[in-house]
């Protein structure tokens, strides 16, 4: 097991450090040692999941302390970030609210798409933007089933001519904001609301209000036949630019002391509203929220944006730390979560 390999090697370096209380320099020293161990494993272990690692970037206390690209992955090439796209769409909704295009996340969805909301359907008429952001919409939706299952709504949506229309057309199964159920149609509707309220394409809005301010100049977006961006997983960014998203959230919505999105929205987006069945993670506004154990067995809050195949962005607010991983482990174990658990967390006191 590659977990045992991480544990064994980490134990060899862990005994070198007995500093209490820990300072930033103490933690940096431990992080450096832990990263060197992980880097060597990724470089030398021939098992397929290590061969599928593409990049690892670590930001700590205002600096990138490690950045490396593996297995022939070009440094500045665009990478499909999969469902991390959803987390960025949540930030875009906050920006739209901050700029007054949308009142707040409690606005009924029917305000923007009345044609899809039968006034006699009390469940659907009460659906609010917040219900979409927390994936508690109450729609009839099946996604966590085999991709070749004809009932898989995510695949059916992707194969449809209009992703937004497919998502809006789903009937209700239960009252909204009562239960988390993963639904990649929710960010499509959120994106549609941003476009309706701003009179801008999602891509143009993102470019003006998020990408340009962060110095992100290269990106691409998968679109359907109507030209609508895949808001659930179709964004391509450079790994280092995805790291910028994590730093923005870490800095409570500021970039170079300029407010990009309000601190109030960051707090809302990274607050847990529902406990999910995904390793007992909490869920905010398209952001994952966890309490994880450090080396001293104390809990620390960890915010993450996660995409299929191992696209991971972890934010440790308490330690001013961001870790970004990209992989191609769609059918094999992912290295990023193990790296976080067995090296990064064990470096934190």
BELSUL-V349578 format. One record per backbone hydrogen bond with DSSP energy under -0.5 kcal/mol. NH is the residue of the N-H (numbers start at 1). CO is the residue of the C=O. Records with the same first field share a line. If there is no record, write none. Layout:
NH=CO  CO
//
This chain:
5=1
6=2
7=3
8=4
9=5
10=6
11=7
12=8
13=9
14=10
15=11
16=13
17=14
18=16
27=23
28=24
29=25
30=26
31=27
32=28
33=29
34=30
35=31
36=32
37=33
38=34
39=35
40=36
41=37
42=38
43=39
44=40
45=41
50=47
51=47
52=48
53=50
54=326
55=326
56=68
57=324
58=66
59=322
60=63
61=320
63=60
65=58  63
66=58
68=56
70=54
73=70
77=74
79=237
81=79  235
82=233
84=81
85=82
86=83
87=83
88=84
89=85
90=86
91=87
92=88
93=89
94=90
95=91
96=92
97=93
98=94
99=95
100=97
101=96
102=96
107=104
109=127
110=127
111=108
112=109
113=109
116=113
117=114
118=116
121=118
122=120
125=121
126=122  123
127=124
129=107
130=105
131=128
132=128  129
133=129
134=130
135=132
136=131
140=171
141=139
145=143
149=146
152=149
153=142  151
154=142
156=152
157=153
158=154
159=155
160=156  157
166=162
167=163
168=164
169=165
170=167
173=138
174=138
177=136
178=175
181=135
186=183
189=185
190=186
191=187
192=188
193=189
194=190
195=191
196=192
197=193
198=194
199=195
200=195
205=201
206=202
207=203
208=204
209=205
210=206
211=206
212=207
214=210
215=212
216=211
217=215
219=217
220=236
222=234
224=228
227=224
230=222
231=229
233=230
234=230
236=220
237=79
241=238
242=238
243=239
244=240
245=241
246=242
247=243
248=244
249=245
250=246
251=247
252=249
253=248
254=248  251
255=258
258=255
260=253  258
261=253
266=262
267=263
268=264
269=265
270=266
271=268
273=283
274=283
276=281
279=277
281=278
282=289
283=274
284=287
285=269
286=133  284
288=304
289=282
290=302
292=290  300
294=298
295=345  348
296=348
297=294
300=292
302=290
303=315
304=288
305=313
307=311
310=307
311=307
312=310  325
313=305
314=323
315=303
316=321
317=315
319=316
320=316  317
321=316
322=59
323=314
324=57
325=312
326=55
328=52
329=309
330=328
338=334
339=335
340=336
341=337
342=338
343=339
344=339
345=340
347=343  344
348=345
//
